[in-house]
Amino acid sequence: MSWSDGRLSATVGGKPDGLPVLDRGGHHSPEHGACLMEYVSVLAGARFSDHPRCTHPALAQLARVVNDEIVDPAARSRLAVLAPDLIGTRCRDPRITLTVMACCLRAAVAAAPQGRDLPEALERIEAQLSRLEKQRDRRWARLRNAGWEPAALSVVATLRVVLRHTHRFRGPRHDEQLCELLEQAVGDCRGLLAQHLDRHVRQQSQPAVR
């Protein structure tokens, strides 16, 4: 499949037929290209949108920022391989948002190792994650049932910190850092989801007490 404007391609660069080309910003339709989250919506068979319901809001926010901040189109195309792992990440586990924030702060600390503010902020986030992990059987269940999770504004603020420190790496290194940041965040969040699934399977396999 191909389109005259070239925004949909047929198995170009190993990309399946009919998927849009990754580009900056929002788009009216796949024929005009897609940001990473719009690409995810196409892959998931959902309505074309940069806010597909199949992806956790914190991961989606990071994906949109990384997509738009990358300079080189070739580097942006590398993000397409992450699209399948962004599908099915939406859940009420409050650790997902904190994990995304922790990944952002680690990237900022690596980019600007001097100073204390960033390491201290990272320590606070990691401490919250540790507390949630220890209390997940009781407190986490209550928080999840109440729909609690760190505010989306916290993710946006953390991303701004990261971008402020990665802007000095304009060029290949800048794009590489942003790709690695999203790869790390997706991998870490997928790890949490796998833990949750394993625990659920074990609970379901336990014999009922009569």
N, C-alpha and C positions, 0 to 999 in steps of 0.2 A: 504493500500500500504506500502511496506517495501523494503529496499535495504540491500544487504549483508553487506555493510560497516556501516550501521546504521545511515547514515547521513540524510535520509528521514524516517520519522516515520508515522505510521498510528494511528491517534488519541491518541498520547501519551501525558499525562498531559493535556488533553482537546484540543490539537492542531489538526486542521483539517487534514485529510488524505492527504499526499503528500507534505506538506510544509517542507522546510529544517530546520535543527537544527541550531540555532544561534551559531556562532563561531567568533573568531577573524580574522581580515584580509580579503583579497580578495579571491575569489574562482572561479574556472573555470566553474563550473556548480552546480546546486542545489544538485546534488548527493553527492557533497563533503562538503555540508554545506553552510552557507550564513552569511554574516554580516547583520546588521539590514536593511540597504538600499537595499542590494540584496534581502532580504526577502520581502521588500516592492515591488520591481519590480516583484517578483513572484506573490504576492497577487494582484497586479494591472493588471496582465496579460501582462506585458510589457517585452521587451527584458531583459534577465538576466544581471543586471548591478548594480554597487554601486552608479551610478549617474542617477537614473530614472528621466525622465522629469516631472513626476507627483508631485514631491516634491520641495519645495522652496530650493534653493541652501544653504541658511544659516542654515535652519533646517537640511538639509541633512549633512552638514559639522559637525554640533553638534552631530547628530546621529552616524556618523561614528567614531568620536572621543570617544564618550561615550561607544559605542560598544567595541572598542579596548582597552580602559583603564580599563574596568571592569575586575576584577580578577576571581571571582567565576562564573563558568558556570551557576549555578542555578540563580544567580542574573541577568546574561545576558538574560536568558530565559524570565525574567519578561518584557523585552523590547518589546517582540512580541505583547503584547496587544496594544502598541502604533502605530503599523504599519498601521492599517486602517486610523488613524487620520493624518498620514504623507502623505497619498494619497490625491491629489487635493489641495495642499497648494501652488502650484507655482502661483505666481502673480507678478505684478509690484508695489505693494504697498510698498514704501520704509520703512514703519513702521515695516514690518516683520523682516528685518535684524536688525534694531535697537532694536526691542523687544528681539530677540535672544541674542544680545550683553548685554542688560540690565539684562536678566536672568542669564547670565554667571557671570556678575559682582556682582550681589546680592549674588550668591553662594560663590564667592571669598571673599566678605565682611563678610559673615557669618562664613567662615572658618578662616579668619584672621581679626577680628574686629579692631585690633590696626592699627595705621597708617592713613594717610590722602589721599594717592594717589588713592586707590581703591574707597572710597566714592566720591571723587571729580570726578573721571572718570564716575562713575555711575550717578552723578548729571548732568554731561554734556549730557550723553545719554538721560536721562529722560527729560531734557530741550529740546533737539531736537525732541523727541517724542511729547512733549506738543505743540511745535510750529507747527509741521506737523498736529496735530489734529485740531488746531485752524484755520489753513490755508488750510485745505484739499479741500474745495470747489473750490479754485483757484490755489494756488501754487502746491498742491499735484497733481492735474490733469495735470498740465504742466510737472511736474517732471516725472509722470508716462508715459505720452505720449512720453517723451524724452528718456525713458528707464533708468532713473537715479535711483540708489540705492547705499547705502554705499558699499565700496569695499569689496569683499570677503576676502581680506587680513586682513581687520579690524576684521572680525569674527575669523579668525585663530589666530590673535594676542591676542584677548580677551580670547579665549579658552586656550591659553598657560598660561595666567595669572591665570585662574581658576585652571588648572591642577597643577600649581606650588604650589598652596595653599591647594589643596585637597590631594596631595601625602602624607601628614603627617597622613592621616586617612587610611593607608593601612589596609586591612581586611574588615570586614562587614560594618563598618561605611563609608569607602571610596566608596564601591560599592553602598551603599544606597544613598549617596549624589549625585553620578552621575546619578542614576536612577531618583531621585527626580528632578534634574536639567532638564533633558530631558522632564520629565512629565510636569513640570511647563512651559517650553518653548513651547511645543506643545499645551498645554491648552491655554496659552496667545495668541498665534498666531491664533488658531482656533477661539478665541473670536473676534479678529480683523476681520477675514474673515466673521464671522457671522454678525458683524456690517455692513460691506460693502454690504453683500447680503441683509440685511434688508433695508438699504438705497436705494439700487437699486430697490427692490420690491416696496417700497413706491413711488419712482419716476415713475415707470412704471404704477402704479395704479392711478396716478393723471390724471384728464381729460385734454385732449389737449385744449389749448387756441386757439380759432378761431378768 
